[in-house]
Amino acid sequence: MGSKLISSAKEFYNILRSLQNGESNDPCTYEEDIQMLKMYGDRISVLNLCCGNQPVFICEKAVPKLNEPADQQMTETLNGTTDDDDADAAAADDDANVLQTELGPQPLTIMKARQLLSWYTLSQNANVSAVDENPALHPLWVRCNKSDPAGTTWFGAETFCIGNKVSGVKLYSVTCKDSTVDKRSLITLDELKQEHKKRHHPSSMAIKGSARFTLFGSSVVENTVIESQSSVTVDFKWSHVESILETPPLSSTATLNIKVTSGDMRSPMFEMYRELEFLQTLADGLRTGETEWMEPLESMSAVHLTKAFLEELQSTAKTQPDQAATKAETLKLKTDTDTPIFSSFLERGDLDFVEQLWVRMRKSVTSYQDIGDCLKLVIDALRYGDIKPWIHRDSSSSLSKLILQSYHQQIDHVSLTGLTPVHMLLEMGLDKMRKDYINYLIGEELTTLNHLCYYLSTEVDLQEQVIRLRKLHHLLEIIVTCSTFLGLPYDRLFLLTQSCLQHYKSYPYDEEHEFKLQIKPALISHFYQKEHPVVWGVEVYSGHGPREVRTSLQLSDRPLVDHVIFETDYPNETVNGDGEDPAFFSTMVCCSLINFA
């Protein structure tokens, strides 16, 4: 019996060792019905509590292949199935495909999970002569089916070392309960301490709490959920917990987790986002040769708008100076009112000729022909001296250079064929939008031009310039969200700006990335002190170094385990703090220490 156990442990160890040493993260099958894979622990909520982002092994039930091989189906067809049979088979295959798509991770039985953990533990014990001494394996975690009285959903095992030698194993059990609004049914802090003492008999214990609140995200208005891909949550950590579900004290450490998706209609940046989308349309057209034009925002055609704009400039130039000033102010007001939703702190009153032309064209062009015709009108007016517009000194677009040449009555010939007009319009938009972003960031003293060099460079190709502009826009979305909706003070916005600028110098554009920002709880106390947490946790721990052990409780508005079904009679609808008691799922993680003699 003992030799068979050791043999099984050795076989199991060899598979884990092979998986650990291999470069591939593809799952492998063991004993036909067990799937084993390697991943980082922070990808699974419960494991993140114990393992963080270190590599772990996951054992789960292998999902059976529900689709029959093509050759088997072909054999059945050749054996004389009817058309009706084929139809039934096709329908069955469709059902199987749907079923296979819906099946998530599947758990193993409690008995099988215990067996796998015993093999793992035995294989790491250097005192067992049949098992060679080897470097420690990654922690092992096994999905369980919650069929025991405790409701176990995970078993885990992790080696601990003294020096370079594996000295023992920490065994974990994760137990879960269905959701409840009855706080009296939750474990008390004293009961959690007793649970820890039963396993470890510590001479002293420490307790720390944690909680997560949602500050910004999906909201409920008149019983309708307004979905948002953007979210701002805050994580609290504190010591000296006194009761379950207590509000984090102001002495807590607090970290904002900021994830913002561009295009939210509630954002003050929404009009700017639409402008950026048109810019991206032009860039995509240059890259692929095909363009899906956006719905025009103006009823008048691009050519008519451009003609009217040029006529206004000519008329202004012929009036007296005082009348010209009035006319220019009227023209400015008309430009300002073109976008009534546009947030005042991003709006500039110093748009030059090229920028005003861009504003009109981006709202009205629907074809390459429109762009070419509009630019031809402008270049002809410059060539014949009908207009002498002013532009910013640092303008770098091709049209700006032609305007500078027109001051000396000498304009280069420009062939407005092919993609040249699109190229010119894209440059105009890049120039204008970069100035918009600079105006806000420098005006609010959130950075300096020196720190923006990477984002403002015109030395790289146009496609790269657009990518960097999108990064800058995303940065603005993040800053404006935190400023407008959270009211963060200047010092925190400054620090966040520097963090985002540094990040995007090295990493690609990614709206899924969570930016972190340390803040003082007092700055957001009015947001969270009357709200319910989405996750609340407490941890009792004792021991030191590798022998430290923990017993923890997590209360969450959603299950932290995805491979078993939970019952809930109390849907949690407390997004805006409607006063109802929230329903919490309870997850407890216990740890036991096994020393190798």
C-alpha positions in Angstrom: 0.0 0.0 0.0 2.8 2.4 1.0 4.8 1.7 -2.2 1.7 2.3 -4.4 1.1 5.6 -2.6 4.7 6.7 -3.1 4.6 5.6 -6.8 1.4 7.6 -7.4 3.0 10.6 -5.7 6.1 10.3 -7.8 4.0 10.1 -11.0 2.0 13.2 -10.0 5.2 15.0 -9.1 6.8 14.3 -12.5 3.8 15.8 -14.3 3.9 18.9 -12.1 7.6 19.2 -12.5 7.3 18.9 -16.3 4.5 21.6 -16.3 6.6 23.9 -14.1 9.8 23.6 -16.2 8.0 23.9 -19.6 7.7 27.2 -21.3 4.1 26.5 -22.5 1.1 27.4 -20.4 -1.2 25.0 -22.2 -3.2 22.7 -19.9 -2.3 19.0 -19.7 -4.6 16.0 -18.9 -4.0 13.6 -16.0 -5.9 10.4 -15.4 -8.1 11.2 -18.4 -10.6 13.3 -16.3 -8.3 15.9 -14.6 -7.0 19.0 -16.3 -3.9 20.7 -14.9 -2.6 24.1 -15.9 -0.1 26.7 -14.8 -1.1 30.4 -14.2 -0.5 33.4 -12.0 -2.5 33.4 -8.7 -3.8 36.9 -9.1 -6.0 35.9 -12.0 -8.3 34.1 -9.6 -9.9 36.2 -6.8 -9.6 33.7 -4.0 -6.1 32.6 -4.9 -5.0 36.2 -5.0 -5.7 36.4 -1.3 -3.2 33.7 -0.6 -0.7 33.6 -3.4 -0.7 37.1 -5.0 0.8 37.0 -8.5 3.1 34.0 -8.1 2.8 31.0 -10.4 0.4 28.3 -9.2 -0.9 24.9 -10.5 -4.6 24.6 -10.9 -6.3 21.1 -10.9 -9.9 20.9 -12.2 -12.2 18.4 -13.9 -11.4 18.1 -17.6 -14.4 19.3 -19.7 -15.4 16.5 -22.0 -15.3 17.1 -25.7 -18.9 17.2 -26.7 -18.3 17.4 -30.5 -17.8 14.2 -32.4 -14.7 14.1 -34.7 -15.3 14.9 -38.3 -14.2 11.4 -39.5 -16.7 9.7 -37.2 -19.5 11.9 -38.5 -18.4 11.0 -42.1 -18.5 7.3 -41.3 -22.0 7.6 -40.0 -23.1 9.4 -43.1 -21.6 6.7 -45.3 -23.4 4.0 -43.3 -26.7 5.3 -44.7 -28.1 8.0 -42.5 -31.1 9.9 -43.9 -31.5 13.6 -44.4 -33.7 13.7 -41.3 -30.9 12.0 -39.4 -28.4 14.6 -40.7 -30.7 17.4 -39.6 -31.1 15.9 -36.1 -27.4 15.4 -35.8 -26.7 19.0 -36.9 -29.2 20.2 -34.3 -27.5 18.1 -31.6 -24.1 19.4 -32.7 -25.4 23.0 -32.3 -26.7 22.2 -28.8 -23.3 20.6 -27.9 -21.5 23.7 -29.2 -23.7 25.9 -27.0 -23.2 23.7 -24.0 -19.5 23.5 -24.5 -19.3 27.3 -24.8 -21.3 27.8 -21.6 -19.3 25.3 -19.4 -16.8 27.1 -17.3 -14.2 25.6 -14.9 -15.5 22.3 -13.4 -14.7 21.1 -9.9 -13.4 17.7 -8.6 -14.9 15.7 -5.7 -13.6 16.4 -2.2 -12.1 12.9 -2.0 -10.2 13.4 -5.3 -8.9 16.8 -4.2 -7.7 15.4 -0.9 -5.9 12.6 -2.8 -4.1 15.1 -5.1 -3.0 17.2 -2.1 -1.6 14.2 -0.3 0.4 13.2 -3.4 1.7 16.8 -3.6 2.7 16.9 0.1 4.3 13.4 0.0 6.3 14.3 -3.1 7.8 17.4 -1.4 8.9 15.5 1.7 12.6 14.8 1.4 12.3 12.3 4.3 10.4 9.9 2.1 13.3 7.9 0.6 11.5 7.0 -2.6 11.1 10.7 -3.5 14.2 12.5 -4.8 15.2 15.9 -3.4 14.2 18.6 -5.9 13.5 22.3 -5.9 10.1 23.2 -4.5 7.0 23.0 -6.7 4.7 25.9 -7.3 1.7 25.9 -5.0 -1.1 23.5 -5.9 -4.8 24.5 -5.9 -7.7 22.1 -6.6 -11.2 23.2 -7.4 -13.8 21.3 -5.2 -17.5 20.8 -5.6 -18.7 22.1 -2.2 -20.3 18.8 -1.4 -18.9 18.4 2.2 -20.7 19.9 5.2 -18.2 22.8 5.4 -18.9 23.8 1.7 -15.3 23.5 0.6 -14.7 25.1 -2.9 -10.9 25.0 -3.0 -8.1 23.0 -1.4 -4.5 24.3 -1.7 -1.0 23.3 -0.7 2.1 25.4 -0.6 5.6 24.5 0.5 7.6 26.6 2.9 11.4 26.5 3.2 14.0 27.1 5.9 17.1 28.0 4.0 17.1 26.0 0.8 15.4 23.0 2.2 11.6 22.4 2.0 10.6 22.2 5.7 6.9 21.7 5.4 3.6 22.4 3.7 0.8 24.9 4.3 -2.6 23.4 3.6 -5.4 25.7 2.7 -9.2 25.2 2.6 -11.6 27.7 1.1 -15.2 27.4 2.3 -18.1 29.4 1.0 -21.7 30.2 2.0 -24.7 31.4 0.0 -25.5 35.1 0.1 -27.5 36.5 3.0 -28.7 39.9 4.2 -28.8 38.7 7.8 -25.7 40.0 9.4 -26.4 37.9 12.5 -25.7 34.7 10.5 -22.2 35.9 9.7 -19.2 34.6 11.7 -18.2 37.1 14.4 -14.7 38.4 14.9 -14.3 36.4 18.1 -15.4 33.2 16.3 -12.8 33.9 13.6 -10.1 34.3 16.2 -11.1 31.0 17.8 -11.0 29.3 14.4 -7.4 30.5 14.0 -6.4 29.4 17.6 -7.8 25.8 17.0 -5.3 25.3 14.2 -2.3 27.1 15.4 -2.3 27.7 19.2 -0.4 31.1 18.8 1.1 33.0 21.6 0.0 36.2 20.0 -2.2 37.2 17.0 -2.6 40.3 14.8 -5.7 41.4 12.8 -5.9 43.5 9.7 -8.9 44.6 7.7 -9.5 45.4 4.0 -12.4 46.7 2.0 -13.2 47.8 -1.6 -15.8 50.4 -2.5 -16.9 51.5 -6.0 -16.7 55.2 -6.4 -17.6 55.5 -10.1 -19.0 53.1 -12.6 -22.3 51.7 -13.6 -25.2 53.5 -11.9 -28.9 53.1 -11.4 -31.3 55.8 -12.5 -35.0 55.3 -12.1 -34.5 51.5 -11.8 -32.5 51.4 -15.0 -28.8 50.4 -15.0 -26.6 52.8 -17.0 -23.7 50.5 -17.9 -20.2 52.0 -17.8 -16.9 50.3 -18.9 -15.1 52.9 -16.7 -14.6 52.3 -13.0 -12.9 53.9 -10.1 -12.7 51.7 -7.0 -10.8 52.3 -3.7 -9.0 49.7 -1.7 -8.6 50.2 2.1 -6.2 48.4 4.5 -6.1 49.0 8.2 -5.2 47.3 11.5 -7.0 46.9 14.8 -10.3 45.6 13.4 -13.1 45.7 16.0 -16.1 44.3 14.2 -17.3 42.6 11.1 -18.2 45.0 8.2 -16.9 48.0 10.1 -16.3 51.2 8.1 -12.6 51.7 7.2 -11.1 54.3 9.7 -9.6 57.5 8.4 -6.2 56.2 9.4 -6.4 53.5 6.7 -4.2 53.4 3.7 -6.3 53.9 0.6 -5.5 53.2 -3.0 -7.6 54.3 -6.0 -7.9 51.8 -8.9 -8.7 53.8 -12.0 -9.8 52.2 -15.2 -11.3 54.6 -17.8 -12.8 53.8 -21.2 -13.0 56.6 -23.7 -16.4 57.4 -25.2 -18.5 57.5 -22.0 -21.3 60.0 -22.8 -21.3 61.2 -19.2 -17.7 62.4 -19.6 -16.9 66.1 -20.1 -14.4 64.7 -22.7 -17.1 63.2 -24.9 -17.1 65.9 -27.6 -13.3 65.7 -27.6 -13.6 61.9 -28.0 -15.8 62.3 -31.1 -13.2 64.6 -32.6 -10.5 62.1 -31.9 -12.7 59.4 -33.5 -12.9 61.4 -36.7 -9.1 61.8 -36.6 -8.7 58.0 -36.2 -11.0 57.5 -39.2 -8.7 59.6 -41.4 -5.6 57.7 -40.1 -7.3 54.4 -40.8 -8.2 55.5 -44.3 -4.5 56.4 -44.9 -3.4 53.0 -43.6 -6.0 50.8 -45.3 -7.2 52.8 -48.3 -10.8 52.4 -47.1 -12.8 54.8 -44.9 -16.1 54.5 -43.0 -17.2 58.1 -42.8 -18.9 59.2 -39.6 -22.4 60.8 -39.7 -21.9 64.5 -40.4 -22.8 66.8 -37.5 -23.6 69.7 -39.8 -26.6 69.9 -42.2 -24.6 72.2 -44.6 -22.1 70.5 -46.9 -18.3 70.8 -46.2 -17.8 72.8 -49.4 -20.5 75.3 -48.5 -19.2 75.7 -45.0 -15.7 76.4 -46.3 -17.0 78.9 -48.8 -18.9 80.7 -46.1 -15.9 80.7 -43.8 -13.7 82.2 -46.5 -16.3 84.9 -47.4 -16.5 85.9 -43.7 -12.7 86.3 -43.6 -12.7 88.4 -46.8 -15.6 90.5 -45.5 -13.8 91.0 -42.2 -10.6 92.2 -43.9 -12.6 94.9 -45.8 -14.2 96.5 -42.8 -12.8 99.2 -40.5 -10.6 98.1 -37.6 -13.3 98.5 -35.0 -15.9 96.8 -37.2 -13.3 94.0 -37.9 -12.9 93.4 -34.1 -16.6 93.1 -33.8 -16.8 90.8 -36.7 -14.0 88.6 -35.4 -15.7 88.4 -32.0 -18.9 87.3 -33.7 -17.0 84.7 -35.7 -15.4 83.5 -32.4 -18.8 83.3 -30.7 -20.1 81.3 -33.6 -17.2 78.8 -33.3 -17.8 78.6 -29.5 -21.4 77.8 -29.9 -20.8 75.1 -32.5 -20.2 72.6 -29.6 -22.5 73.6 -26.7 -21.8 70.4 -24.8 -18.0 70.9 -25.0 -16.5 71.4 -21.6 -15.3 75.0 -21.0 -12.0 73.9 -19.4 -10.9 72.2 -22.6 -12.2 74.9 -25.0 -9.8 77.4 -26.4 -10.6 80.9 -27.5 -7.4 81.3 -29.6 -8.2 78.9 -32.5 -6.2 80.1 -35.6 -7.4 79.8 -39.2 -6.3 76.2 -39.7 -7.9 75.1 -36.5 -11.2 76.8 -37.3 -11.2 75.2 -40.7 -10.6 71.8 -39.1 -13.6 72.3 -36.8 -15.9 72.9 -39.7 -14.5 70.2 -41.9 -14.4 67.4 -39.3 -18.2 68.0 -38.7 -19.1 67.9 -42.4 -16.9 66.0 -44.7 -18.2 62.6 -45.9 -15.8 61.7 -48.7 -12.3 62.2 -50.1 -13.8 64.5 -52.7 -15.1 66.8 -49.9 -11.6 67.1 -48.4 -10.0 67.8 -51.8 -12.6 70.4 -52.8 -12.4 72.3 -49.5 -8.6 72.4 -49.5 -8.6 73.6 -53.2 -10.9 76.5 -52.2 -8.5 77.5 -49.4 -5.3 77.2 -51.4 -6.8 79.2 -54.3 -7.9 81.9 -51.9 -4.3 82.0 -50.5 -2.7 82.0 -53.9 -4.8 84.9 -55.2 -4.4 86.9 -52.0 -8.1 86.8 -51.1 -7.3 86.0 -47.5 -4.4 86.6 -45.2 -5.2 84.4 -42.2 -3.2 84.3 -39.0 -1.8 81.0 -37.6 0.1 80.0 -34.5 3.8 80.3 -34.8 4.4 76.6 -33.8 1.9 75.2 -36.3 3.5 72.3 -38.2 0.8 71.2 -40.7 1.3 71.3 -44.5 -1.5 73.9 -44.8 0.2 76.1 -42.2 3.4 76.1 -44.2 1.5 77.2 -47.3 -0.1 80.1 -45.3 3.3 81.2 -44.2 4.4 81.1 -47.9 1.4 83.2 -48.9 2.6 86.1 -46.7 5.4 86.4 -49.3 3.1 85.8 -52.3 4.9 82.5 -53.1 3.1 79.2 -52.7 4.4 75.8 -53.6 2.3 73.8 -56.0 0.2 71.1 -54.2 -1.3 68.3 -56.1 -4.6 67.5 -54.4 -4.9 64.0 -55.7 -4.8 60.6 -54.2 -4.5 60.6 -50.4 -2.7 63.9 -50.2 -5.8 65.9 -49.0 -6.5 63.3 -46.3 -2.8 63.5 -45.2 -3.2 67.3 -45.0 -6.4 67.2 -43.0 -5.0 64.7 -40.6 -2.0 67.0 -39.9 -4.5 69.8 -39.2 -6.4 67.7 -36.7 -3.3 66.5 -35.0 -2.0 70.0 -34.6 -5.2 71.4 -33.2 -5.9 68.6 -30.8 -2.3 68.5 -29.4 -2.8 72.2 -28.6 -6.1 71.5 -26.9 -4.4 68.9 -24.6 -1.4 71.2 -23.9 -3.7 74.1 -23.1 -5.4 72.1 -20.3 -2.4 70.2 -18.9 -0.1 73.3 -18.9 -2.9 75.6 -17.9 -3.8 73.5 -14.9 0.0 73.2 -14.1 -0.2 69.4 -14.2 3.0 69.0 -16.3 5.5 70.9 -18.4 6.2 70.9 -22.1 9.4 69.1 -21.4 7.5 66.1 -20.0 5.2 66.1 -23.1 7.9 65.9 -25.7 7.2 62.2 -26.4 3.5 62.9 -27.0 4.0 66.1 -29.1 6.8 64.9 -31.4 6.2 65.4 -35.2 9.4 63.5 -36.0 7.6 60.1 -36.1 5.1 59.1 -38.8 1.5 60.2 -38.8 0.2 56.8 -37.6 2.5 56.9 -34.6 1.5 60.5 -33.9 -2.2 59.4 -33.8 -1.3 56.6 -31.4 0.5 59.0 -29.0 -2.4 61.4 -29.3 -4.8 58.7 -28.2 -2.6 58.0 -25.2 -2.7 61.7 -24.3 -6.5 61.7 -24.7 -6.8 58.6 -22.5 -4.6 60.4 -19.9 -7.0 63.4 -20.0 -10.0 61.1 -19.6 -8.5 59.7 -16.5 -7.5 63.1 -15.0 -10.9 64.7 -15.9 -12.8 61.8 -14.4 -10.9 62.0 -11.1 -11.2 65.8 -11.1 -14.9 66.1 -12.1 -16.5 63.2 -10.4 -14.2 62.7 -7.4 -13.0 66.2 -6.8 -9.4 65.2 -6.1 -7.1 68.0 -5.1 -4.3 69.4 -7.2 -1.4 67.4 -5.6 -3.1 64.1 -6.3 -4.0 65.0 -9.9 -0.4 66.2 -10.5 0.9 62.8 -9.2 -1.6 60.9 -11.3 -0.7 62.9 -14.4 3.0 62.1 -14.0 2.3 58.4 -13.4 0.2 58.2 -16.6 2.7 60.1 -18.7 5.5 57.8 -17.5 3.4 54.6 -18.1 2.4 55.5 -21.7 6.0 56.2 -22.7 6.8 52.5 -22.3 3.5 50.7 -22.8 1.0 50.4 -25.6 -2.5 52.0 -25.5 -4.7 50.0 -23.2 -8.0 51.0 -21.7 -8.1 47.9 -19.5 -5.0 49.0 -17.6 -5.8 50.0 -14.0 -3.8 53.1 -12.8 -3.1 53.2 -9.1 -3.1 56.3 -6.9 -2.5 56.6 -3.1 -4.8 59.0 -1.4 -5.9 60.0 2.1 -9.3 58.5 3.0 -10.5 61.9 4.2 -10.5 63.1 0.6 -13.2 60.6 -0.4 -14.9 60.0 3.0 -18.2 61.4 1.7 -18.2 58.9 -1.1 -17.8 55.7 0.9 -18.9 56.2 4.5 -22.6 55.9 3.7 -22.1 53.2 1.0 -21.8 49.5 1.2 -18.5 47.8 0.2 -18.4 45.5 -2.7 -15.7 43.4 -0.8 -14.9 43.5 2.9 -12.3 41.3 4.5 -10.6 40.6 7.8 -7.4 38.5 8.4 -6.1 37.0 11.6 -2.4 36.0 11.4 0.4 34.7 13.6 3.9 33.4 13.3 6.8 34.9 11.5 8.6 34.6 8.1 7.9 31.4 6.2 5.9 30.0 9.1 3.4 32.8 9.1 -0.2 31.5 8.9 -3.5 33.3 8.3 -7.2 32.7 8.7 -9.3 35.1 6.7 -12.9 36.0 5.9 -14.1 37.8 2.8 -17.6 39.2 2.4 -18.5 40.2 -1.2 -21.5 41.3 -3.2 -20.7 38.6 -5.8 -19.3 35.0 -5.3 -15.5 34.8 -5.3 -15.7 31.3 -6.7 -16.9 30.6 -10.3 -17.1 26.8 -10.5 -20.0 26.1 -8.2 -23.6 27.4 -8.1 -24.6 29.6 -5.2 -28.1 30.4 -4.0 -29.3 34.0 -3.5 -32.7 35.2 -2.8 -31.5 38.8 -2.3 -30.3 40.5 -5.5 -27.9 43.2 -4.6 -29.2 46.5 -5.9 -27.3 49.0 -3.8 -25.3 50.7 -6.5 -26.4 54.2 -5.5 -26.8 53.4 -1.8 -30.6 53.0 -1.9 -30.7 52.2 1.8 -31.4 48.5 1.6 -29.2 46.1 3.4 -26.9 44.4 0.9 -26.6 40.7 0.5 -23.1 39.2 1.0 -21.5 36.0 0.0 -19.2 34.6 2.7 -15.8 33.1 1.8 -13.4 31.8 4.6 -9.8 30.7 4.0 -8.2 28.6 6.7 -4.6 27.4 6.8 -2.8 24.5 8.5 0.9 24.0 8.9 2.5 20.6 8.4 6.2 20.3 9.4 8.3 17.5 7.9 10.1 15.7 10.7 
